[in-house]
Amino acid sequence: MAYVRDDGPDDLTPLDKKDVLTNVATARILRPTSKVLPEDGRAHNRAMLLQHLFHAGPTSRAQLARATGLTRVTVSDLVNDLRAEGLVAELDAEPEGRVGKPAARLRLRTDAFQIVAIDLTDAAHLHGAVVDLEGTPVHRLVSPVEDRQGAAALAAVTDLARALVAKADKPLLGVGIGSPGVVDDDGTIVEAPNRGWFDVPLARELSTALSLPVHVANDADAAVLGEFTYGGASVDGVLVVRVGQGVGAGIVLDGSLVQGRGHAAGELGHVTVVDDRDDVDGAPLGRAERCACGRLGCLETVLALPAVRRRVAGLDAAQSETVLGAIGRRLGICLAPVVAALNLSEIILAGPADLLGGAVCDEALRAIEERTMPVTSRGLKMRMTGLGEDGTLLGAAVLVLSGELGFS
């Protein structure tokens, strides 16, 4: 389902507007992963209103009441609070061609607040931006991290965050960070070997340093949230494969981010796809290589960007196509059981389109279709991200939207 922006519902009938708003509400919001308590009811209702205004654009109080199922009194009460907080503004009433006083419409003030978003995926550089609530970068900064690890890497992230906070020219809702590694619900980096981080309370440390709310998630989880909110990803089950220095995956299924028992769901980069005993499609990939995790033949040894670039270096176009196709086939073999288990509707590759967008994508989809029952893979779409290199960055912004305002 495509998003409905500010110019969407205005030319619809009142009944059509109701249907659009209802569809947006049920389709685009991330479901809570913990039990909703009675005392959370007001916050939940408030989030529903913000969700509608974010995706449907200017809307009247009556339309909000119909779409959410809340009473008009409740809607008006919540709207008064949101206006007092500066989150919602009322537009001048416009005539609708009907008898009676035209209804005033409300809009979310997406340009009145900003978010600091940081992507730690790149091994050599830290990428950050100040973005508005629509996901538009207002300021960008790139900071070299070089070989710094542990406390030195944490200091580099803190310095970048401070620099971005200083560049904000609107009130900040908070800071969102997409980081490699396993990240728990409190924003602690349980394990990120490439950064030398083990049990690092990144969210708490930065929140103390910046005096702002800080939300941290795995970079692939952040990437799938970016696709879900800003990239028009399918609402029926989407998996994002994030390809960089490593390979990870984020999954949203039935409106919920899938994190797993130990917050390690989506670690597909360390699934073995090449075995020394295999003849790998005529052996264009060679023998199984040792992965950073210590095992042989992990997907990362085939699909991570350094591995892909090394394999195609110096090849002509035809040879490169063959090798990229073999890589895509191994990706498809890895993803086939995931598709069979989850019955996904869309897989999105996030990384350089020149390497991933042709043979890799095509052969991966072909391998999935060959290795699954038609009922599980029929209609499955596989495509490159439309967010370019900003998927994780925008997903970091979604962490703040969800954590501070309750919508996505």
BELSULFEN-V327016 format. One record per backbone hydrogen bond with DSSP energy under -0.5 kcal/mol. CO is the residue of the C=O (numbers start at 1). NH is the residue of the N-H. If there is no record, write none. Layout:
co->CO nh->NH
co->CO nh->NH
//
This chain:
co->3 nh->5
co->5 nh->8
co->5 nh->9
co->8 nh->11
co->9 nh->12
co->13 nh->17
co->14 nh->18
co->15 nh->19
co->16 nh->20
co->17 nh->21
co->18 nh->22
co->19 nh->23
co->20 nh->24
co->21 nh->25
co->22 nh->26
co->23 nh->27
co->24 nh->28
co->25 nh->29
co->35 nh->37
co->37 nh->40
co->38 nh->41
co->40 nh->44
co->41 nh->45
co->42 nh->46
co->43 nh->47
co->44 nh->48
co->45 nh->49
co->46 nh->50
co->47 nh->51
co->48 nh->52
co->49 nh->53
co->50 nh->54
co->51 nh->55
co->52 nh->56
co->53 nh->57
co->55 nh->4
co->56 nh->9
co->59 nh->106
co->60 nh->64
co->61 nh->65
co->62 nh->66
co->63 nh->67
co->64 nh->68
co->65 nh->69
co->71 nh->75
co->72 nh->76
co->73 nh->77
co->74 nh->78
co->75 nh->79
co->76 nh->80
co->77 nh->81
co->78 nh->82
co->79 nh->83
co->80 nh->84
co->81 nh->85
co->82 nh->87
co->82 nh->88
co->83 nh->86
co->87 nh->109
co->89 nh->107
co->103 nh->94
co->104 nh->61
co->105 nh->91
co->106 nh->59
co->107 nh->89
co->108 nh->110
co->109 nh->112
co->110 nh->133
co->112 nh->171
co->113 nh->133
co->114 nh->173
co->115 nh->117
co->115 nh->131
co->116 nh->176
co->117 nh->129
co->118 nh->120
co->118 nh->178
co->119 nh->127
co->124 nh->145
co->124 nh->146
co->126 nh->143
co->127 nh->119
co->128 nh->141
co->129 nh->117
co->129 nh->131
co->130 nh->138
co->130 nh->139
co->131 nh->115
co->132 nh->135
co->135 nh->137
co->136 nh->132
co->139 nh->130
co->141 nh->128
co->143 nh->126
co->145 nh->148
co->149 nh->152
co->149 nh->153
co->150 nh->154
co->151 nh->155
co->152 nh->156
co->153 nh->157
co->154 nh->158
co->155 nh->159
co->156 nh->160
co->157 nh->161
co->158 nh->162
co->159 nh->163
co->160 nh->164
co->161 nh->165
co->162 nh->166
co->163 nh->167
co->164 nh->167
co->164 nh->168
co->165 nh->168
co->171 nh->114
co->174 nh->116
co->175 nh->215
co->176 nh->118
co->177 nh->179
co->177 nh->217
co->178 nh->120
co->179 nh->219
co->181 nh->183
co->182 nh->190
co->182 nh->191
co->184 nh->187
co->187 nh->203
co->188 nh->184
co->188 nh->190
co->189 nh->199
co->189 nh->200
co->190 nh->199
co->191 nh->182
co->192 nh->195
co->192 nh->196
co->192 nh->197
co->193 nh->196
co->195 nh->150
co->197 nh->192
co->199 nh->201
co->200 nh->189
co->200 nh->202
co->201 nh->205
co->202 nh->206
co->203 nh->207
co->204 nh->208
co->205 nh->209
co->206 nh->210
co->207 nh->211
co->207 nh->212
co->213 nh->175
co->215 nh->177
co->217 nh->179
co->218 nh->222
co->219 nh->223
co->220 nh->224
co->221 nh->225
co->222 nh->226
co->223 nh->227
co->224 nh->228
co->225 nh->229
co->226 nh->230
co->226 nh->231
co->227 nh->231
co->227 nh->233
co->237 nh->345
co->237 nh->346
co->238 nh->252
co->239 nh->241
co->239 nh->348
co->240 nh->242
co->240 nh->250
co->241 nh->243
co->241 nh->350
co->242 nh->244
co->242 nh->248
co->244 nh->305
co->246 nh->244
co->247 nh->269
co->248 nh->242
co->250 nh->240
co->251 nh->258
co->252 nh->238
co->253 nh->256
co->255 nh->31
co->256 nh->253
co->257 nh->259
co->259 nh->265
co->260 nh->263
co->263 nh->183
co->264 nh->267
co->266 nh->249
co->266 nh->268
co->267 nh->270
co->268 nh->271
co->269 nh->300
co->271 nh->299
co->275 nh->278
co->278 nh->280
co->279 nh->281
co->280 nh->283
co->280 nh->284
co->280 nh->285
co->281 nh->284
co->283 nh->286
co->289 nh->297
co->291 nh->294
co->295 nh->291
co->297 nh->273
co->297 nh->274
co->298 nh->301
co->299 nh->302
co->299 nh->303
co->300 nh->304
co->304 nh->307
co->304 nh->308
co->305 nh->309
co->306 nh->310
co->307 nh->311
co->308 nh->312
co->309 nh->313
co->312 nh->315
co->316 nh->320
co->317 nh->321
co->318 nh->322
co->319 nh->323
co->320 nh->324
co->321 nh->325
co->322 nh->326
co->323 nh->327
co->324 nh->328
co->325 nh->329
co->326 nh->330
co->327 nh->331
co->328 nh->332
co->329 nh->333
co->330 nh->334
co->331 nh->335
co->332 nh->336
co->333 nh->337
co->335 nh->339
co->336 nh->340
co->337 nh->341
co->338 nh->342
co->339 nh->343
co->345 nh->381
co->346 nh->239
co->347 nh->383
co->348 nh->241
co->348 nh->350
co->349 nh->351
co->349 nh->385
co->350 nh->243
co->352 nh->355
co->352 nh->356
co->353 nh->357
co->356 nh->361
co->358 nh->362
co->359 nh->363
co->360 nh->364
co->361 nh->365
co->362 nh->366
co->363 nh->367
co->364 nh->368
co->365 nh->369
co->366 nh->370
co->367 nh->371
co->368 nh->372
co->369 nh->372
co->373 nh->376
co->373 nh->377
co->374 nh->378
co->377 nh->380
co->381 nh->347
co->383 nh->349
co->387 nh->390
co->388 nh->391
co->390 nh->394
co->391 nh->395
co->392 nh->396
co->393 nh->397
co->394 nh->398
co->395 nh->399
co->396 nh->400
co->397 nh->401
co->398 nh->402
co->399 nh->403
co->400 nh->404
co->400 nh->405
co->401 nh->405
co->401 nh->406
co->401 nh->407
co->402 nh->406
//
